Amino acid sequence: MSKQAKDDPVLTALVASLTCAFHGGSPVAGQSLDRRRELAVAALRRIRSFRRRGVPINDRSHCVRDLARGLVDYLEEEADLVGPLLKDYQFIASGLLDAYQMVGGA
């Protein structure tokens, strides 16, 4: 099975998580399906690099903060000016991690 085919269920789950967050009012979850898919790919890349970057995968709060920071860096031109939106990024990061774990991402 190709890596892309293997990633499809994971990306589908991540996009679904972002869609739920968007419909729940999140301003950072991506307005279009294409944007949410792009965010899902970026999130998957960040999640899969936890071990290599020394992020303790058994520390959920650290993983949420790290993923949120990665999404901020990916989306925002001036990441230091995110302010209160950081809570929104942490919210979608938590949902993305849940979705990743539910489909058995490793």
C-alpha positions in Angstrom: 0.0 0.0 0.0 1.4 3.4 -0.9 2.0 6.0 1.8 -0.6 8.3 0.3 -3.3 5.5 0.4 -2.3 4.7 4.0 -2.6 8.4 4.9 -6.1 8.8 3.4 -8.1 7.6 6.4 -5.9 9.7 8.7 -6.3 12.8 6.6 -10.0 12.3 6.3 -10.3 12.1 10.1 -8.2 15.2 10.5 -10.2 17.2 7.9 -13.4 16.0 9.6 -12.1 17.3 13.0 -11.3 20.7 11.4 -14.7 20.8 9.7 -16.4 20.2 13.1 -14.3 23.0 14.7 -15.1 25.3 11.8 -18.9 24.7 12.1 -18.4 25.2 15.9 -17.2 28.7 15.2 -13.4 28.3 15.2 -11.8 31.2 13.3 -8.7 29.2 12.5 -10.0 25.8 11.3 -10.1 26.8 7.7 -13.1 28.1 5.8 -12.8 25.9 2.7 -12.4 22.2 2.4 -9.2 22.7 0.4 -7.8 24.9 3.3 -8.8 22.3 5.9 -7.1 19.5 3.8 -3.9 21.7 3.6 -4.1 22.2 7.4 -4.6 18.5 7.9 -1.5 17.7 5.9 0.6 20.2 7.9 -0.8 18.8 11.2 0.0 15.2 10.2 3.5 16.2 9.3 4.0 18.0 12.7 2.4 15.1 14.6 4.6 12.5 12.9 7.7 14.5 13.8 7.0 14.6 17.5 9.5 11.8 18.3 12.3 13.2 16.1 11.9 16.6 17.6 11.9 15.2 21.2 8.2 16.0 21.9 7.1 13.6 24.7 4.2 11.7 23.0 2.9 10.6 26.4 2.4 14.2 27.5 -0.8 15.3 25.9 -0.7 18.9 27.0 2.8 19.2 25.5 1.7 17.6 22.3 -1.3 20.0 22.1 0.9 23.0 22.7 3.5 21.9 20.2 0.9 21.1 17.4 -0.8 24.5 18.1 2.5 26.3 17.8 3.2 24.4 14.5 -0.1 25.5 13.1 0.5 29.1 14.2 3.9 29.0 12.5 2.3 27.5 9.4 -0.6 29.9 9.1 0.4 33.2 10.6 2.8 35.7 9.0 3.6 37.1 12.4 3.3 34.2 14.8 4.2 36.4 17.8 1.0 38.5 17.3 -1.5 35.6 17.6 -2.6 36.6 21.1 -6.0 35.2 22.1 -6.2 33.1 18.9 -3.7 30.8 20.5 -6.6 29.2 22.5 -8.3 28.5 19.2 -5.2 26.9 17.8 -4.9 24.7 20.9 -8.6 23.8 20.6 -8.2 22.5 17.0 -4.8 20.9 17.9 -6.6 18.9 20.6 -9.3 17.8 18.2 -6.7 16.9 15.6 -4.8 14.7 18.1 -8.0 13.0 19.1 -8.9 12.3 15.4 -5.3 11.0 14.8 -5.5 8.6 17.7 -9.0 7.4 16.9 -7.9 6.2 13.4 -4.9 4.5 14.8 -2.3 7.0 13.6 1.2 6.0 14.6 
